[in-house]
């Protein structure tokens, strides 16, 4: 088993009343397009809904980050909006796409059953 660092994943929970969480991640470029992020993010989403009884899980990404957009949509998240000049990137402030998945989303149920 390799112990190479591939990246970071986080899961921030809101107050229990709202049953909401937010996921974030940063994957080392050497590990892009290998399916690791999809596998981990799908597992975090399942954990959030099944073990933590969340209603909603949110995420965001820079509008030009095509890889993250594909990842979020692949795990069943839906684009809900766009925040203006939210992310401080090296190139300057970037807009952010806002994504979410609900415990009741049909696509989530279909993806979960296929695993």
C-alpha positions in Angstrom: 0.0 0.0 0.0 1.4 3.4 -1.0 1.4 6.2 1.4 1.8 9.0 -1.1 -0.1 12.2 -0.5 -2.8 12.7 -3.1 -4.8 15.6 -1.7 -7.1 16.9 1.0 -10.8 16.5 1.5 -12.9 18.4 4.1 -16.4 18.2 5.4 -17.8 21.2 7.3 -21.1 20.7 9.1 -23.7 23.3 9.9 -25.8 23.6 13.0 -27.8 20.4 13.5 -31.1 22.2 12.8 -30.1 22.8 9.2 -28.8 19.2 8.5 -26.4 20.7 6.0 -22.7 20.0 5.1 -20.2 21.5 2.8 -17.4 19.5 1.1 -14.2 20.8 -0.2 -11.1 19.2 -1.7 -7.7 19.9 -3.2 -6.1 17.1 -5.3 -2.4 17.1 -6.2 -2.0 17.5 -10.0 -0.2 14.1 -10.3 -3.4 12.4 -9.2 -5.9 14.2 -11.5 -8.1 12.1 -13.8 -7.5 8.8 -12.0 -11.0 8.5 -10.3 -9.7 9.1 -6.8 -11.6 12.3 -6.2 -14.8 10.8 -7.6 -14.5 7.8 -5.3 -13.7 9.9 -2.2 -16.4 12.5 -2.8 -19.1 9.9 -3.5 -18.1 8.2 -0.2 -18.3 11.5 1.7 -21.7 12.2 0.2 -23.0 8.7 1.2 -21.5 9.2 4.7 -23.2 12.6 5.0 -26.6 11.3 4.1 -26.5 7.8 5.6 -24.6 8.3 8.8 -25.0 12.0 9.6 -28.6 12.2 8.4 -27.9 15.3 6.4 -30.6 16.9 4.2 -28.2 18.9 1.9 -24.6 18.8 0.9 -23.0 21.8 -0.8 -19.8 22.5 -2.7 -18.3 25.2 -4.9 -15.6 25.7 -7.5 -14.1 28.4 -9.6 -16.1 28.9 -12.8 -13.0 28.0 -15.0 -12.2 24.8 -13.1 -13.5 22.4 -15.6 -12.2 19.3 -13.7 -14.1 20.3 -10.5 -17.3 21.1 -12.5 -17.2 17.6 -14.0 -16.4 16.0 -10.7 -19.3 17.7 -8.9 -21.8 16.9 -11.6 -20.5 13.3 -11.9 -21.3 12.6 -8.2 -24.8 14.0 -8.7 -24.5 17.6 -7.5 -26.6 20.3 -9.3 -25.4 23.8 -10.1 -27.6 26.2 -8.2 -25.9 29.6 -8.7 -22.9 31.7 -9.1 -21.2 33.8 -6.5 -19.3 36.9 -7.8 -15.6 37.3 -7.0 -15.7 34.8 -4.1 -12.4 33.0 -4.6 -9.0 34.6 -4.1 -6.9 32.9 -6.8 -3.3 33.7 -7.8 -4.7 35.2 -11.0 -7.1 37.4 -9.0 -10.7 37.1 -7.7 -12.8 34.4 -9.4 -16.5 33.8 -9.5 -17.6 30.6 -7.9 -20.2 28.1 -9.1 -22.4 26.9 -6.2 -23.4 23.2 -6.2 -25.6 21.1 -4.0 -27.2 17.6 -3.7 -30.2 16.8 -1.6 -30.9 13.5 0.2 -34.1 13.2 -2.0 -32.4 13.8 -5.4 -33.3 11.0 -7.8 -29.8 11.0 -9.4 -28.3 10.4 -6.0 -30.5 7.4 -5.4 -29.6 5.9 -8.8 -25.9 6.4 -8.4 -26.0 4.9 -4.9 -27.8 1.8 -6.1 -25.2 1.2 -8.9 -22.3 1.1 -6.4 
